[in-house]
Amino acid sequence: MSDKAIITCALTGVLTNPAIYNVPVTPEQMADASEQAWNEGAVIVHCHFRDQREGMGHLPTWDVDIVGSIIAAIKARTPDMIINMSTGIGGPDISGPAACIEAHEPSTAACNAGTLNYLKLKSDGTWAWPPHIFDNPVDKVQKFLDVMKAHNVIPEFECFDTGIVRSVALYKKAGMFDGDPHISLVMGVASGQAAKASWLPLLKEEMLPGTHWQVIAVGRSEVWDLHRGALELGGDVRTGLEDTFYLPNGDRARNNGDLVKALTSLAREVGREPATAEEARQILKIKN
């Protein structure tokens, strides 16, 4: 187990409404959030990019110029911060995220590694949103991997279910990507992997030797036990307002910095010192 833990902060979600929740949207807000995270020990920020039109900040954008302005603001404020670009998009047309990868060449980018029925129920048994399929068939995954390879971007395979974790090993054996796999175990989505630390040893068994992995824990109080379990097993961890709004004591986090501070403290309790940006680049073999 490495004694260094790479801490990532997911600054804002894909659709979380800034009119209701305190999530960053504008370049300045994203830079503020990155600085908060950096000051508390995060060295990677996972970025979703939002529509900058008045009243439309709850919607995503793949406008290359807007994405560039957000990345530039983050890098101006936190020059050593590693950028992890979101790429999640429904349907077969990946031209939007592909153009952003080509134009801005982030160090790493999410590569959603399989298809999931994306479901959630309200307490009254009605759907929280219309059930839909987050479609990531193999040919779509390959398109993302091809553009990432062409621009020296490390794919971070986001795995929402156990079969998707196992698929990454198949992708490697099929020659779909180079180097060791980088897996993010997305845990806590209602129709995916449960946010249970007891699952981690089993999921780790399904990874190829040399795999770098982290946990993305979605939920409330349960996410902190899951983070602890990942850290104890040598994995890395991610928090931020995309994943949870709640601190270990149940209080609502004011901002991303609060969540990263709590996660950094937990890492040290387990005996893992947060990695520096330079250490993270070496561990992940980042070229950009």
N, C-alpha and C positions, 0 to 999 in steps of 0.2 A: 504494500500500500504506500503510495506517495504521501509524504507528510504535508505536501502543498495541495490546497483545495482551490480550484478555479471557481470563482463566484461570478455569475452572470446576473444581470438585471434586465428584465423585460419591461421596458418603460411604459408601454401603453398597449392595450389590446387591439384586436382587429376592428371591433364595432362598439366598444364601450363608449357611452354617450358622455361627452365632457360637460353637457348641461346638467347632468345628474351626478357624475362622479368626477373627482379631482384627478383627471388624467391629462398628461401633456399632449398638445396637438401642434402648436406653432413651432417653428425652428427655435425661438428663444426659450419656450417652455421645455422642449426636448433637450436643449443644452443645459438648462437648469437641472432637469431630472438626471441627466448624465453626470453632472458635477456632484449632485447629492449622492449618487450611487458610488462614484469614484472615491469620494471623501470617506465613505464607510467601508471600502474594501472590494468593490466590484471592479473587474478589469475588462469585462465584455458587456456591451449593451445589445440586446435583441430589439430591433427596431421595426415596428409597423409604421407606415407613413399615411397620414390623414389628409383628406381634402381640406384645403385652406380657405375655401369660400365661406362667407359668413353663414353661420347656422348649419354648415355641412361637415363639421369636424368629426362627426361620428362615422363618417364613411371613409373607406380606404382610397388611396390614390396610387397610380403607377406613373404619374407625370414625372419624367426624368428630371426636369428642372426643380420641381418641388422637392423630390427626394434628395437631389444634390444640395439644395439649400439647407435641408435638415441635417444631412451628414456634415456639411461644412460648419454649421453652427456647433454641432457636437465636438468636432475635431478642434475648432478654435478654442473651445472652453476646456476640453480634456484631450490634449493632443495624443496621448499614449493609449487612449481607450481603444479597444478592439471592437470593430463594428461587425455585428451579426445581422444580416438582412433577412427579414421575413420574405417568403415567396409564395405563401399560400393563396391559391386562387382556384375557383371552381371552373370546371369545363376544360377542354383540351387546349385552348388558346393560352399559351404562356408568354406571349409577346411582351406584355407589360412588365412582369418581373424580370424576364430575360433582358429587356432593354436596360433596366436599372442595373442589373449585374454587369452588363457589358460597359455601361457608361461610368460606373463608380467603383467597380472591382473591390467589393468589401473583402475583408480577410476571410470571413466565413459567411455561409448563408444556409438557411433552413432548407432541407429537402424532405418534404413530407413523403414518407416511404411506403404508404399503403392507404387503401380506401377504408372509410369508416362511416357507418350510419351515425350521424351526429345528433344525439337526442338528449333532451332534458325535460323533466316533469316539474310542474309546480306542486305545491303541497295539496292542492285540491284535485290532483290527478289529470289536469289538462297540460298540454304541451307548452313549455316555456317559449318555444319558437316552433314554426312548422318543421316537422322532421325532414331532414335533407341528407343527402349523401355527400360527404367530403371525398371527392373522387380523385384518386391518385393511382391510376393504372400504370403498369410497368413502362409502357411507351412514353408516358408523360414524365415519369421519374427519370427515364433515360435522357429525355430532352433537357431537363434541368441539369443532370450530371454532365452532359456534353458542354453546355454553355459555361458551367462552373469550371470544368477542366481547362477550357480554352482561355480562361482569365485567372487561373491560379487561385480559385476560390475553393476553400475547403467545405465540402458538403457536411452539414450536420443533419443526420437522419432523424427526423422526428417520428417517433413510434408510439401510436396511440393504443395499440393492442399487442397481445403476445405474438400473434401470427405475423405482425408487421416487424417485430424484433427479429424473428426467425428469417423473414424475407431478406433482411439486410445481408445475412450470411450467404443467401442464394445469389444476391446481386454481385457480391464479391467473387464468388466462385464462377459466375457467368461472365466475369470480366467487365462489368458495367462501370467500375470506377477503380482508381489507383490508390495505393496506400492503405493504411489501417482504417477501419471504420470508426466514425464518430457518431455515437448514438445518444439521442435524448429520449429518455423514458418519460412520455407524457402520461401522468397518472392522476386520476381524479375526475376525468370526464365521465359522465354518468354511463355512457354506452361503450366505454373503453376500459383500460386497466384501472383497477381500484387503487385508491391512494392508501395502500397498505404496505408497511415496511416488510412484512413477512413474505411478500411476493419478490422482493429484490434478489435474494440468493438464487431463486429459480430463474428469473429473467437473466441474471448474470451468466448462468450456466449455458444459456442459448446464444451467447455472444462469442464471436471468434476470438482466439488468442490475439492480444495486442489491441483490442478494441478500447478506445477511450469512451467513457460514458458519463452522463450526468442525469439528474432527475429534474423534471419540470413538474412541480407539485401544485395541483389545482384544487382549491377548496378553502376551508377555514382552519380549525384547530388541528385537523388531522395532518395537515401538510408538514407540520414541524416535526412530528415523529418520523415521517417519511424522510425528511431532510437528514435527520440524525442517523437513520438507518443507512442512507446512501453514503454519508461521510464515514461511518464506521466501516463500510465495505470498500472504501477507497474511491468512491465515485465523487463527481463534482455536483454542484447544486446551482439552481436558478430560482430567483424570486423576483418580485416586482408587481406593479399594479395590474399587469395582464393576468397574473396567476392567482393573486389573493389580495384582499384588502385588510387582512387581520393579522395582528401580532400574536406571539405565543401566549400572552395573557388574555387574549380575546378582545383587546382594544382595537379600534379602527386605526390603521396606519394613516398618518398625515400625508405621507409622500413616499416615494421610492426609497429615499435614504433611510427611513425608519425600518423598512423591511430588510434592506441590506445590512444595516447595523445589527439587527437581531440574528441574521443568518451568519454573519461574521463571528458574533459572540458564540453561537452554537458550534461553529467549526472549531473554535479554540477550546471549547469545553471537551470536544471529542479528541483533541490533540492534533488538529490539522491547522496549520497556519495558512491564511489566505495567500494565494500566489500573487506575485507582482505581475504586471503586464508583460515584462520581459520573460519571466518564468513561464507564463501561460503561452507565449509565442513559441518558446522552446518545446514545451510539452505537446502542443498541438501541431508543431511543425509548420507554422504559418509562414508563408512566403510574401504576402502583400503587406 
